[in-house]
Every structure is written in structure tokens, then in C-alpha cells.
Amino acid sequence: MEPILELSGLSKVYPGGLTALDNVDLTINKGEVFALLGPNGAGKTTLIGAVCGLVRPTSGSIRAFGHDLASDWRRARNRIGLVPQELSTDMFEPVHRAVSYSRGLFGLAPDRDRIEEILRSLSLWDKRDERIMALSGGMKRRVLIAKALAHEPDLLFLDEPTAGVDVELRKGMWAIVDTMRERGVTIILTTHYIEEAELMADRVGIINRGKLLMVDQKDAMMARLGRTEAHITLARPLSALPSEIARFPVELEPGGEVLCYRGGDGTGKGKAEVAALTKALIAADIDYVGIDTRESSLEEIFVSLLGEGKAA
């Protein structure tokens, strides 16, 4: 794949010694949706600010569209859009004028049809003549998204774009991301709603304390680090596990009627082990009446990795 953004050894240390980014290496490919996950203070917004020219890195390099942002930032910056986490815009401007002005800032000719398309896609067309200060919090965030889309960027950063907004906007945002993906726009998304990353992202990166802990294809990460959990309801309660069953990673829940399996351990073979467990139960003449199996979610993997990072 063609790289569209390359970070090499990127670090940011603030006065006082706070390390916001710690030697981050990351390559983003053209047309992908990349989700950057991490707790508050992990370095997500600092990383975005470094690429968008809002934060000056302490060391390292950033290349976007083949341009070194330290020496040739103007040519690359015009192709980058940002939906910031904070609501920062002229609250006295009418919606339509604010979005149109954002397009002009990047040297693009006025395009009323394009602006209307953006506003309609974000359910802002009926609010186009209202001042931004009169809108609800969710509507103000929609304006930020519209402003970022106005100059038709090739690389778009969405920094917590749906934080504090209603479910309707979140679903609408997912649809917009799908549309932009179809147009070949590269998207880097930060979010606290991990189901958004699970739904939309091609690859996922997990950052904590300025360190990039892992980057991988979403499906590969879930297969490699995921766990399988199965609850097997027994036909008759057991007082203890026979040796041929105890060799599996299982626990007998209080009452002896439910056997709980937790395994896989990063091999992605948990389902096969559950199948072997059920065969062992039959061979041991232990009957069961139900089985409920589930795989780890991306959120559970995320929490596990953060725990390991803190322990380190």
C-alpha cells in the first residue's frame, strides 16, 4: 500500500518534563481508516497536533504525502483536515458562512453545491442561517465536522468527533466515514467509544503514556490477542472436576451446575479447545444441556493491553 503519513521517532517533551509522545513510529496507508485508542492523557491529541502543525515536536520527523512537514509543510497541510476535540470556532458566525469561510482559507473557489451537500449530510442545512452560538452542543460539533470537510481533505483527523453527542449523530458520523472511505479519503480516528473503532477501523493502534503499544489489523489483533469464554450448563451438578476435565482452563461455578472456560491465550484457537472440552465431557459421561460461547471484544483487548502497559 502507498504510505500517506509517516512518523519516525516522534517525541514531544513539554517544559517540566512531561513526555507526551515517546519515540513514536507509525505509517498510515492511503485510503485506510485508522483508529488510535488510548486513555485520557495518552498522547492522542498531541500526536494529531504535531501532524496538523499545532504542536512542535521535540524530536523525530513527520512526512505527509511525501513532504517533510518540518521544511515543506504548506504543500502537505492543504490536504489535511482536522475535527478538533474542543469546540473552537467563531460563535457569532452563521453556520453556512463559517463552513464556506473554512473552504476559502485553503484557497479553494466557492462551491455552493458542495457546501450544501456537506450541510445536508450532517443535518445542518435547516440551521444554515443560524448563529453557531444558538446551536446545541451536538449541532456545534456537526459544524466542526462540516468545516473540516469543506476543503475536501485527503487525510482527515477526527479527534473524539462524537464525544458528548447523541446516538443519531454518532450513526450519521459512521455513515459519513463510510462515504469518505469510498472516496479514498484516509481517516485517523480517536475515540472513547471503542465500538466505533471495532465497527469502522481497518487498523488499530493503542497508545498509553506517549508510547505506541501496538499497531495491527483490527481482525488480526482480535484473533491474536482475543480470548474465548464459554459457559457450559451441566445436566447434573458436580462437586469437583475430574482430572480429564481439570486439564482444561475451566472453573466450576458455585453450585456446581455451570462450567466456565476461559482460554485461547492469544492463539485464536479457543473455539477448537471448547470443542475438545465438550468431547472430554461426553467421554467422562458428564452430560450438559447448554453452552454459551463468546469471543473477546476489542474493548476487552484494549483494557488488557493498558493493564500490561501500566504494569511495565
C-alpha positions as CSV (number, residue, x, y, z in Angstrom):
1,M,0.0,0.0,0.0
2,E,1.0,3.6,-0.6
3,P,2.0,5.4,2.7
4,I,0.3,8.8,3.1
5,L,1.7,9.6,6.5
6,E,5.0,8.5,8.1
7,L,6.0,9.3,11.7
8,S,9.6,8.4,12.7
9,G,10.9,8.6,16.2
10,L,8.3,11.3,17.1
11,S,8.7,12.6,20.6
12,K,7.3,15.6,22.5
13,V,8.5,16.6,25.9
14,Y,6.8,19.6,27.5
15,P,8.6,22.1,29.8
16,G,8.6,20.5,33.2
17,G,9.5,17.1,31.9
18,L,6.1,15.7,30.8
19,T,6.6,13.2,27.9
20,A,3.5,13.3,25.8
21,L,5.0,11.3,22.9
22,D,7.8,8.8,23.3
23,N,9.7,7.8,20.1
24,V,6.5,7.0,18.1
25,D,6.9,5.2,14.7
26,L,3.8,4.9,12.6
27,T,2.9,4.6,9.0
28,I,-0.6,5.3,7.7
29,N,-1.6,3.9,4.3
30,K,-3.7,5.7,1.7
31,G,-7.4,5.1,1.9
32,E,-7.4,3.3,5.3
33,V,-9.4,4.1,8.4
34,F,-7.0,4.0,11.4
35,A,-8.3,4.1,15.0
36,L,-6.0,5.4,17.7
37,L,-7.1,4.3,21.1
38,G,-5.9,5.3,24.5
39,P,-7.0,6.8,27.8
40,N,-7.1,10.5,28.6
41,G,-3.5,11.9,28.6
42,A,-2.2,9.0,26.5
43,G,-0.8,11.3,23.7
44,K,-3.5,11.0,21.1
45,T,-4.3,14.7,20.7
46,T,-0.6,15.7,20.9
47,L,0.1,13.3,18.0
48,I,-2.6,14.9,16.0
49,G,-1.4,18.4,16.9
50,A,2.1,17.5,15.7
51,V,0.9,16.5,12.3
52,C,-1.5,19.4,11.9
53,G,1.0,22.0,12.9
54,L,-0.4,22.8,16.3
55,V,2.4,21.2,18.4
56,R,6.1,21.4,17.6
57,P,7.7,18.0,18.2
58,T,10.9,17.8,20.4
59,S,12.4,15.3,18.0
60,G,11.6,12.9,15.2
61,S,10.2,13.5,11.7
62,I,6.8,13.7,10.0
63,R,6.3,13.1,6.3
64,A,2.8,13.6,4.7
65,F,2.2,13.0,1.0
66,G,5.9,12.7,0.6
67,H,6.6,16.1,2.1
68,D,8.7,16.7,5.2
69,L,6.5,18.8,7.4
70,A,9.5,20.5,9.1
71,S,10.5,22.1,5.8
72,D,7.7,21.8,3.3
73,W,4.5,22.0,5.5
74,R,2.4,24.3,3.3
75,R,2.0,21.8,0.4
76,A,1.0,19.0,2.7
77,R,-1.1,21.0,5.2
78,N,-3.7,21.9,2.5
79,R,-4.5,18.3,2.1
80,I,-5.1,17.6,5.8
81,G,-8.4,18.2,7.7
82,L,-9.0,18.2,11.4
83,V,-12.1,17.9,13.5
84,P,-10.7,19.0,16.9
85,Q,-11.8,17.7,20.3
86,E,-12.6,21.1,21.7
87,L,-15.3,23.4,20.3
88,S,-13.3,26.2,18.8
89,T,-15.0,28.4,16.3
90,D,-16.5,31.9,15.9
91,M,-19.8,31.5,17.7
92,F,-21.3,34.7,16.2
93,E,-20.9,33.4,12.6
94,P,-23.9,31.8,10.8
95,V,-23.3,28.2,10.0
96,H,-23.2,28.5,6.2
97,R,-20.8,31.4,6.3
98,A,-18.4,29.6,8.8
99,V,-18.2,26.5,6.6
100,S,-17.8,28.4,3.4
101,Y,-15.0,30.5,5.0
102,S,-13.1,27.4,6.0
103,R,-13.1,26.3,2.4
104,G,-11.7,29.7,1.3
105,L,-8.9,29.5,3.9
106,F,-7.4,26.7,1.9
107,G,-7.5,28.6,-1.4
108,L,-10.4,26.8,-2.9
109,A,-13.0,28.5,-5.0
110,P,-16.6,28.9,-3.6
111,D,-18.8,25.9,-4.3
112,R,-22.3,26.3,-3.0
113,D,-23.4,22.8,-4.1
114,R,-20.5,21.2,-2.2
115,I,-21.3,23.2,0.9
116,E,-24.9,22.3,0.7
117,E,-24.1,18.6,0.3
118,I,-21.9,18.7,3.4
119,L,-24.5,20.6,5.5
120,R,-27.3,18.3,4.4
121,S,-25.2,15.2,5.2
122,L,-24.8,16.5,8.7
123,S,-28.4,17.6,9.1
124,L,-27.3,21.2,9.3
125,W,-29.0,22.6,6.2
126,D,-32.0,23.8,8.1
127,K,-29.7,25.5,10.5
128,R,-27.5,27.2,7.9
129,D,-28.6,30.7,8.7
130,E,-28.4,30.4,12.5
131,R,-25.5,31.7,14.5
132,I,-23.3,28.9,15.9
133,M,-23.8,30.2,19.4
134,A,-27.5,29.4,19.2
135,L,-27.0,25.7,18.4
136,S,-26.9,22.8,20.8
137,G,-23.6,21.1,21.7
138,G,-24.2,18.3,19.3
139,M,-25.0,20.7,16.5
140,K,-21.9,22.7,17.2
141,R,-19.8,19.6,16.8
142,R,-21.5,18.9,13.5
143,V,-20.4,22.4,12.4
144,L,-16.8,21.4,13.3
145,I,-17.1,18.4,11.1
146,A,-18.5,20.4,8.2
147,K,-15.7,22.9,8.5
148,A,-13.1,20.1,8.3
149,L,-14.8,18.6,5.2
150,A,-15.2,22.0,3.4
151,H,-11.8,21.9,1.7
152,E,-12.1,18.2,0.7
153,P,-9.0,16.9,2.5
154,D,-7.2,13.7,1.5
155,L,-6.2,13.0,5.1
156,L,-8.8,13.7,7.8
157,F,-8.2,13.6,11.6
158,L,-11.3,13.0,13.8
159,D,-10.3,13.7,17.4
160,E,-13.2,12.4,19.5
161,P,-15.7,13.5,16.9
162,T,-18.7,12.0,18.6
163,A,-17.9,12.8,22.3
164,G,-20.9,14.1,24.1
165,V,-23.3,13.9,21.1
166,D,-26.5,11.9,20.6
167,V,-26.8,8.5,19.1
168,E,-28.3,9.8,15.9
169,L,-25.2,11.9,15.2
170,R,-22.9,9.0,16.0
171,K,-24.7,6.8,13.5
172,G,-24.6,9.6,10.9
173,M,-20.9,10.1,11.5
174,W,-20.3,6.4,10.8
175,A,-22.2,6.8,7.5
176,I,-20.0,9.8,6.6
177,V,-16.8,7.9,7.4
178,D,-18.0,5.1,5.0
179,T,-18.7,7.6,2.3
180,M,-15.3,9.3,2.7
181,R,-13.6,5.9,2.7
182,E,-15.3,5.1,-0.7
183,R,-13.9,8.4,-2.0
184,G,-10.4,7.3,-1.0
185,V,-10.0,9.7,2.0
186,T,-7.6,8.5,4.6
187,I,-9.0,8.8,8.1
188,I,-7.4,8.8,11.5
189,L,-9.9,8.5,14.3
190,T,-9.5,8.8,18.1
191,T,-12.5,7.8,20.2
192,H,-13.5,6.7,23.7
193,Y,-16.3,4.7,22.1
194,I,-14.3,1.5,21.3
195,E,-17.3,0.0,19.4
196,E,-16.7,2.8,16.8
197,A,-13.2,1.6,16.2
198,E,-14.4,-2.0,16.1
199,L,-17.1,-1.0,13.5
200,M,-15.1,1.3,11.3
201,A,-11.4,0.8,11.5
202,D,-9.1,-1.2,9.2
203,R,-6.2,-1.0,11.6
204,V,-6.0,-0.1,15.3
205,G,-3.2,1.5,17.3
206,I,-3.1,1.5,21.1
207,I,-1.2,4.3,22.8
208,N,-0.5,4.9,26.5
209,R,1.8,7.4,28.3
210,G,3.1,8.5,24.9
211,K,4.2,5.1,23.8
212,L,2.6,3.2,20.9
213,L,2.0,-0.2,22.5
214,M,0.7,-2.0,19.4
215,V,-0.4,-1.4,15.8
216,D,-2.1,-4.1,13.9
217,Q,-5.0,-5.0,11.6
218,K,-8.2,-5.0,13.7
219,D,-9.2,-8.5,12.8
220,A,-5.6,-9.8,13.3
221,M,-5.4,-8.1,16.7
222,M,-8.6,-9.7,17.9
223,A,-7.6,-13.1,16.6
224,R,-4.2,-13.0,18.2
225,L,-5.0,-11.3,21.5
226,G,-8.6,-12.3,21.9
227,R,-9.9,-14.8,24.4
228,T,-12.7,-17.3,24.1
229,E,-15.2,-17.7,27.0
230,A,-17.7,-20.5,27.3
231,H,-20.3,-21.2,29.9
232,I,-21.5,-24.8,29.9
233,T,-24.6,-25.7,31.8
234,L,-24.4,-29.2,33.2
235,A,-27.4,-31.6,33.3
236,R,-26.3,-32.6,36.9
237,P,-24.2,-30.6,39.3
238,L,-20.6,-31.7,40.0
239,S,-18.9,-31.4,43.4
240,A,-15.5,-31.5,41.8
241,L,-13.8,-31.6,38.4
242,P,-12.5,-35.0,37.2
243,S,-8.8,-34.9,36.1
244,E,-9.6,-35.3,32.4
245,I,-11.7,-32.1,32.6
246,A,-9.4,-30.2,35.1
247,R,-6.6,-30.2,32.5
248,F,-8.6,-27.5,30.6
249,P,-8.6,-23.8,31.7
250,V,-12.0,-24.2,33.4
251,E,-13.6,-23.4,36.7
252,L,-16.7,-24.9,38.3
253,E,-19.0,-22.1,39.4
254,P,-20.7,-22.1,42.8
255,G,-23.5,-24.7,42.9
256,G,-21.6,-27.0,40.5
257,E,-24.1,-26.5,37.6
258,V,-22.0,-24.3,35.3
259,L,-18.6,-24.9,33.9
260,C,-16.7,-21.8,32.8
261,Y,-14.0,-22.0,30.2
262,R,-11.6,-19.1,29.6
263,G,-8.8,-19.7,27.2
264,G,-7.3,-19.2,23.8
265,D,-4.3,-17.2,25.2
266,G,-3.6,-15.3,22.0
267,T,-3.6,-18.4,19.8
268,G,-7.0,-17.8,18.3
269,K,-7.8,-21.5,18.9
270,G,-10.2,-21.1,21.8
271,K,-13.2,-22.4,19.9
272,A,-11.2,-25.6,19.0
273,E,-10.4,-26.1,22.7
274,V,-14.0,-25.6,23.6
275,A,-14.9,-28.3,21.1
276,A,-12.3,-30.6,22.7
277,L,-13.7,-29.8,26.1
278,T,-17.2,-30.9,25.1
279,K,-15.9,-34.2,23.7
280,A,-14.0,-34.7,27.0
281,L,-17.2,-34.1,28.9
282,I,-19.1,-36.7,26.9
283,A,-16.2,-39.2,27.3
284,A,-16.3,-38.7,31.0
285,D,-20.1,-39.3,31.0
286,I,-20.8,-35.7,32.0
287,D,-24.0,-34.5,30.3
288,Y,-24.6,-30.9,29.5
289,V,-27.8,-29.1,28.4
290,G,-26.5,-25.8,27.1
291,I,-23.4,-23.9,26.0
292,D,-22.9,-20.2,25.5
293,T,-19.6,-19.1,23.7
294,R,-18.3,-15.6,23.1
295,E,-15.1,-14.0,21.9
296,S,-13.3,-11.1,23.4
297,S,-14.3,-7.6,22.2
298,L,-11.8,-5.0,21.1
299,E,-12.6,-3.2,24.3
300,E,-11.5,-6.1,26.4
301,I,-8.3,-6.4,24.5
302,F,-7.7,-2.7,24.8
303,V,-8.2,-2.8,28.6
304,S,-5.9,-5.8,28.9
305,L,-3.1,-4.1,27.0
306,L,-3.4,-0.9,29.0
307,G,-3.1,-3.0,32.2
308,E,0.1,-4.7,30.8
309,G,1.5,-1.2,29.9
310,K,0.9,0.1,33.4
311,A,2.4,-2.9,34.9
312,A,5.5,-2.4,32.8
